[in-house]
């Protein structure tokens, strides 16, 4: 998610020594807007409302899925009657590990994700409430779930922004960074295994649009506005089709 929250501002008419975007910013993990629906039964796992939606054998083996920026296989392991482990890999390297654990009464589920795409592991813990029962004979993770709380480790929630007279510069503590000039061209995000490219556009003195692409395709558009006297940045995130997928704020850190 820090890949989606990087940017700054620029125009020769403005003084950038006091740019409202300069500094260190904290991103708070956002809750999914739609419930996730799982079905684990008869050796098969199905999921809708997931990234990506999938259907594969739950046999503990790596199975090919539609190749994405950060994985090309997924492994589903049934640990016990209440716990399932998912392992996503790319080119044989483990990128994400997710443990889904359902409470004894079946009413809640905790999902712990470990993102190992970075130099340092990033963790995300999400708590879910059941909103639809599991079908008879299926595993406890089956049914519909709605997230009500999520926490992301701080090392995956911080970004530093810096604006110069001709470029927007961003960097995370984990090594990801880019230097995008305000010239409409695409610039690489260094140390990103997904191969993301970024272009930046100045909309006003306190508003910037950042477009992310992979393999030449637009995957996200962020409109970012400095607010509250430079204490926060308001972000409207749109998907590649231009539909709003999230709205959130970044908070300035000391």
C-alpha positions, 0 to 999 in steps of 0.5 A, a space after each residue: 500500500 505505501 506504493 500508492 501514497 507517494 508524492 509532492 508538488 512543483 511549479 516555477 511560479 511557487 517557492 518550494 522551500 516551504 512546500 506543504 508536501 515536504 516531510 515525513 508522512 504516516 499512512 493508516 491502513 484502510 478497511 476493505 469496502 466490500 466483504 470477502 466471501 470464502 468457500 473451502 470445501 471438498 479440497 477446493 478453495 474459492 474466494 470473491 472480494 479478494 486480490 485476486 479472486 481465485 479458485 484452486 486446490 487446497 492441497 498444500 502445493 503451489 498452483 499457477 494463478 493469473 500472473 500479477 505484479 507480485 505473485 504467480 502461484 498461490 499455495 493453500 494449506 489447511 492447518 486445522 479445522 479453524 486455520 488456513 495458510 496462504 503462500 503467494 510466490 513469484 518465480 519461486 520466491 515467497 512474497 506474501 504469507 497469510 494466516 487466517 484463524 477463525 475463533 472457536 465460536 466461528 464469529 470472528 476471523 483474524 488475518 495476519 499477512 507478512 509481506 516479504 517483498 521488501 528488505 524488511 518484513 511488513 505485517 498487516 493484521 485484520 480483524 473480521 466479523 462473520 456476516 454469513 454462515 459457512 455452508 454445511 460441511 465446509 471449513 470454518 473460514 467459509 462464509 462472508 466476512 467484513 473487516 472492522 479493524 486493521 493494523 499495518 506495521 509502522 515500517 510499511 506505513 511511512 514515506 518521505 516526500 521532497 519537492 524540488 524546482 523540477 521533480 517530486 521525490 519520494 522514499 520509504 524506509 524500506 528502500 523504495 524510492 522514485 524521482 519523478 519530474 513534472 514532465 509527463 514521463 514515467 519514472 521507475 520506482 526503485 526496489 519495487 519487485 512489481 516494476 511500477 512506473 510513476 508520472 507526476 502532474 501539478 494541479 495547483 500549488 497544493 494539489 498533485 496527481 500521481 499515476 502508477 503503471 505496470 507493464 504500460 497499464 494504468 493501475 492507480 491514480 492518486 489525487 493528493 491535496 495538502 490540507 490543515 496548514 500542511 499537517 495532513 494530505 488528503 488522498 483520493 485513490 482511483 483504480 485504472 478505470 478511474 473509479 474511486 476505490 479509497 479516500 484517506 488522509 496522511 498525517 505529518 510526523 515529527 
